[in-house]
Amino acid sequence: MSKRWAQEHARDPYCRMARRENYRSRAAYKLKQIDQKHHVMRKGDVVVDLGASPGGWSQIALELVGEEGVVIGVDLQPTPPLDGWIFIEGDITQDETRQEILSTLHDMGKKDVSVVISDMSPNISGNYDVDQANSAYLARIALEFAEDNIHPGGNFVCKIFQGSELEEFLRDTRSLFKSVRRYSPPASRKSSSEVYVICKARR
Ligand SMILES: C[S@@+](CC[C@H](N)C(=O)[O-])C[C@H]1O[C@@H](n2cnc3c(N)ncnc32)[C@H](O)[C@@H]1O
């Protein structure tokens, strides 16, 4: 961690707010802002959060779906538990991780998923073309999972780095969802190339 990063982190208003409000990441505010603007989740929903660690998005999702809802977080990194949260440590590119999500849902008597959210990021190499391609790959994997498991009318929110593959990704999401928008929440850092694709109402 560089000294400059640590100084910016300490000054960042969302980092300070996250510490004050007990969210595990400043990213929590991105999902909060996405939902305030686009209304992607409601009480009772079954949500799968891909790339969930350290858990900020899942904390927001747990608040939005309430006690009747279900939130399953998935990440490569071991992550401490949260009240009412199901966490699966695994790689979503692997079939066995996807199967584990589905068998967890099955054991709970849930047939399908209301909302898939993905804030997955690749390891950053510093070569923008490589990072963008890796981000687009993870977004594709998330879209495949959404296509296979979200029920008609359900929603999908996905991070992708801006670049040459974004337009094709938008085209593919439009064939699966009735409404597709790009959105940069105010909590995204100004220097960030990430954009969120908000897909509503699975056809
Ligand atoms: C920006 S962080 C997510 C932050 C989270 N939304 C929050 O609010 O706390 C991105 C995460 O994606 C995860 N990730 C990257 N590739 C993944 C994969 N193939 N399967 C599961 N998780 C992955 C990383 O381990 C990392 O924790």
PDBQT file of the ligand as one rigid body, heavy atoms in Angstrom, charges set to zero:
ROOT
HETATM    1  C1  LIG A 301     -13.931  -4.617  -5.620  1.00  0.00    +0.000 C 
HETATM    2  S1  LIG A 301     -13.973  -6.125  -4.742  1.00  0.00    +0.000 S 
HETATM    3  C2  LIG A 301     -15.661  -6.251  -4.287  1.00  0.00    +0.000 C 
HETATM    4  C3  LIG A 301     -16.071  -5.322  -3.186  1.00  0.00    +0.000 C 
HETATM    5  C4  LIG A 301     -17.450  -5.647  -2.625  1.00  0.00    +0.000 C 
HETATM    6  N1  LIG A 301     -18.492  -5.366  -3.616  1.00  0.00    +0.000 N 
HETATM    7  C5  LIG A 301     -17.763  -4.868  -1.387  1.00  0.00    +0.000 C 
HETATM    8  O1  LIG A 301     -18.629  -3.998  -1.437  1.00  0.00    +0.000 OA
HETATM    9  O2  LIG A 301     -17.177  -5.146  -0.334  1.00  0.00    +0.000 OA
HETATM   10  C6  LIG A 301     -13.841  -7.294  -6.051  1.00  0.00    +0.000 C 
HETATM   11  C7  LIG A 301     -13.820  -8.743  -5.594  1.00  0.00    +0.000 C 
HETATM   12  O3  LIG A 301     -13.970  -9.598  -6.733  1.00  0.00    +0.000 OA
HETATM   13  C8  LIG A 301     -13.415 -10.842  -6.351  1.00  0.00    +0.000 C 
HETATM   14  N2  LIG A 301     -13.245 -11.734  -7.505  1.00  0.00    +0.000 N 
HETATM   15  C9  LIG A 301     -12.440 -11.543  -8.581  1.00  0.00    +0.000 A 
HETATM   16  N3  LIG A 301     -12.492 -12.620  -9.415  1.00  0.00    +0.000 NA
HETATM   17  C10 LIG A 301     -13.375 -13.494  -8.852  1.00  0.00    +0.000 A 
HETATM   18  C11 LIG A 301     -13.821 -14.802  -9.225  1.00  0.00    +0.000 A 
HETATM   19  N4  LIG A 301     -13.381 -15.402 -10.346  1.00  0.00    +0.000 N 
HETATM   20  N5  LIG A 301     -14.714 -15.427  -8.421  1.00  0.00    +0.000 NA
HETATM   21  C12 LIG A 301     -15.141 -14.837  -7.272  1.00  0.00    +0.000 A 
HETATM   22  N6  LIG A 301     -14.733 -13.601  -6.863  1.00  0.00    +0.000 NA
HETATM   23  C13 LIG A 301     -13.850 -12.947  -7.639  1.00  0.00    +0.000 A 
HETATM   24  C14 LIG A 301     -12.103 -10.426  -5.684  1.00  0.00    +0.000 C 
HETATM   25  O4  LIG A 301     -11.581 -11.457  -4.876  1.00  0.00    +0.000 OA
HETATM   26  C15 LIG A 301     -12.524  -9.180  -4.907  1.00  0.00    +0.000 C 
HETATM   27  O5  LIG A 301     -12.783  -9.481  -3.547  1.00  0.00    +0.000 OA
ENDROOT
TORSDOF 0
